[in-house]
């Protein structure tokens, strides 16, 4: 910077750092600060070059324009104000702070006592004050340019009802893939490799939902802890991508990945965590929001502002009730859509974002802000509809246009294919779209995101291989993770060599995924389930950056390939039938002069269910017929441990064609006529279509 150049007051908006060709404008929100400094560093972030006091504060926005600095400039903030934890204020200018709007970070987080705003050795704990400079130990923000050659890239804009979602972890999916070069493994660059993209297309999925990619400093190590933050549910920045997912230093790698996926017709959905941050509670580090304006960015306890209201189970809830904080969340969402071209979001612990004071509100500012936003209302919006706060379970409570993770679907499907009784009535509701939960306010069947497994809990192989969780490697004495797994080990706990046990596991797993793909709602598959990848009984591998969570591509057996080919076939059948693109819920009424119903339920006798059939709590099998788009489809689910005789019903026409068989057994497909008796194999799903 030349000696003649002097900073000017600049502009309050846009927030963050923005280069205009002549210099950079910095703008930061803090309602309670008394002074703010922007600190410039060399390109490595190791040497502080100069500090500039920001003297202009317009409506709580501190701003300055510094001429002659350019894209690539490394910087951070020091924010002054009262250190009064009992009043909710934790300002400490000894702590270098990340820009909440920073779009790239440089440097690693080193878990040193200097990163805490208080003296960790003091008996007064967080009421004490730390005078250690944190700059050597924390990442810094980087001025970036949004310029990028998208080559005409456009959002695929797939209809929600066409979606088949594949939940994946960037590192876990690519770390052990044999065709990737070493430097691309575990990165966005690896996700766009031709072998990965071709696999997605071959499998038939339409969207990849990535576990958190906002910067979460996954490589940090706490003294005395053996675990990493692998999943990424501790975001520190809502704009910057996680550094460990970059094979180089450019955030354009993320854009390259999105562009490559779009060329294959694949959508990219991000799992986002706006309900809390990695700063945790009063005992956590001071890296960003806590030091910029703790009382504004976090929801504090009404009784003592030293402490936090926490509906997330992680220490502190992010305060989106504050309009400036809500603006930050909305700006972040729009940034990822407009500048990074993502196609949708899955919101972690969404009720926390919808609370007024401490109560969940369906008419919350967050939901209204998203609903009216012209950018966000065009993308896919998926809620995890629960948190750990008061009345935090809100499945079905969201507005039209939102989809929700349906854990009742997961539990019912697992219980049914575990062989439990008392499941039939709820099973019928779950596979037909869960109308008891979502059929209100003109919501669509696409409101339900159906899944059998996700990252949180057992993977599919473990659902059929373990009765209980085995989380000792997490270092928490097996106390972490849910005990409600609705799993059955098929006869032997864990790894087995008994051929009968292994065959049963495979059959039950295929039946569960077949049910998922023959259900109404949006199917979501956990990456690796399609080829039976294990997690060795760990149902909470949030900290396992190792073989427990990495997909072991080279360990796929011929039996696993059988599973993979079947899942691809089931996806193909779902797409070809088109009947699962229905939007409105079933009524079970005749829809034409022939008396065809949109949905009918049948017993093994070929007769429609009566009330006594629904009341038969010992029943473990059911079938249903769907009439949609002039197609008649018939599905049998048999969770009995033995084969079952079944009479095909008489519907339109009299000839059925078997189009999907999860059992793997040979099946005589000749002369499948109405009223004909067939053998339905144990633990199987059969799908038929009437021949025209």
Order of alpha helices (4+ residues) and beta strands (2+ residues): beta-beta-beta-beta-beta-beta-beta-beta-beta-beta-beta-beta-alpha-alpha-alpha-beta-alpha-beta-alpha-alpha-beta-beta-beta-alpha-beta-beta-alpha-alpha-alpha-beta-alpha-alpha-beta-alpha-beta-alpha-beta-beta-beta-beta-beta-beta
